[in-house]
Amino acid sequence: MAAPGGRLGSLKLGEYRCELPGDANGPVGLRQPDEDFSVRLNSTYAVGATTGTYLLTGDMVVMTSGPKRGQRFHRLSQNFLRKQDGAGQDTTLRCIRLAPNRG
């Protein structure tokens, strides 16, 4: 049975880099390193050395503890999140999972 809000899930592991959109006259994205985080095992994430937990239901991610506690993200694809504001609307801040090195 699905949980309220949708199926429970987990994000793909890895580093998520966050940025604001650029413009046609400059870079495509404007990095926001203070927003970056990494997703780890067992629905945990890290910002530097500090960890927290998240809950993914359907396409909504809620940071439930740690440095990003209370922040919400809309999962648009397996590798792309859009931060939401306090009213639950998507903002322009996007967080994209880096492709793993295949060296």
C-alpha positions in Angstrom: 0.0 0.0 0.0 1.3 3.4 -0.9 2.0 6.0 1.8 0.1 9.3 1.8 1.7 11.6 -0.8 2.8 8.7 -3.0 5.2 5.8 -3.0 8.1 5.8 -0.6 11.5 5.9 -2.4 15.1 7.0 -2.2 17.2 9.3 -4.2 20.1 8.1 -6.4 23.3 8.2 -4.4 25.9 10.8 -5.3 26.8 14.5 -5.2 24.1 17.0 -6.0 25.3 20.4 -7.2 22.9 23.3 -7.0 22.6 26.4 -9.2 20.4 29.2 -10.2 19.8 29.7 -14.0 22.2 31.9 -15.9 21.4 33.9 -18.9 22.2 34.0 -22.6 25.1 36.3 -22.1 26.9 34.3 -19.5 27.1 30.9 -17.9 24.2 28.5 -18.2 24.0 28.1 -14.4 25.3 30.1 -11.4 26.6 27.7 -8.8 25.3 28.0 -5.3 27.8 25.8 -3.3 26.2 26.5 0.0 23.1 24.6 -1.3 25.1 21.5 -2.4 24.7 18.1 -0.6 25.5 14.5 -1.1 23.0 11.6 -0.9 24.1 8.5 1.0 22.7 5.1 2.0 19.5 4.6 4.0 17.8 7.9 3.1 20.6 10.0 4.5 22.4 13.1 3.1 25.4 15.1 4.0 26.5 18.7 3.9 30.2 18.7 4.6 30.7 16.5 7.7 27.1 17.0 9.0 24.4 14.4 8.1 20.7 14.3 8.1 17.8 12.3 6.8 15.2 12.8 4.1 11.9 11.3 3.1 10.9 10.8 -0.6 7.2 10.2 -1.3 6.1 10.3 -4.9 8.1 13.1 -6.4 8.5 15.2 -3.2 11.6 15.2 -1.1 11.5 16.6 2.5 14.7 17.0 4.5 13.6 15.7 7.9 16.7 16.3 10.0 20.2 17.7 9.7 21.4 21.0 8.2 18.7 21.2 5.5 15.8 20.2 7.9 12.5 21.5 6.6 13.7 22.1 3.0 11.6 20.6 0.3 12.5 19.6 -3.2 10.4 18.5 -6.2 12.0 15.6 -8.0 11.6 16.2 -11.8 13.8 13.2 -12.8 16.2 10.7 -11.3 19.0 13.3 -11.4 17.2 16.7 -11.1 15.6 18.3 -8.1 13.9 21.8 -7.9 13.9 23.5 -4.5 10.5 24.6 -3.3 9.5 27.7 -1.3 7.4 27.8 1.8 4.2 27.7 -0.2 5.2 24.5 -2.0 6.0 26.2 -5.3 9.1 25.4 -7.3 11.8 28.0 -7.1 14.5 28.6 -9.7 17.2 26.8 -7.6 17.9 23.4 -9.2 20.1 20.6 -7.8 21.6 18.2 -10.3 23.3 14.8 -9.5 26.8 14.6 -10.9 27.5 11.7 -13.2 29.7 9.2 -11.5 33.3 8.9 -12.8 33.7 5.9 -15.0 37.5 5.8 -14.9 
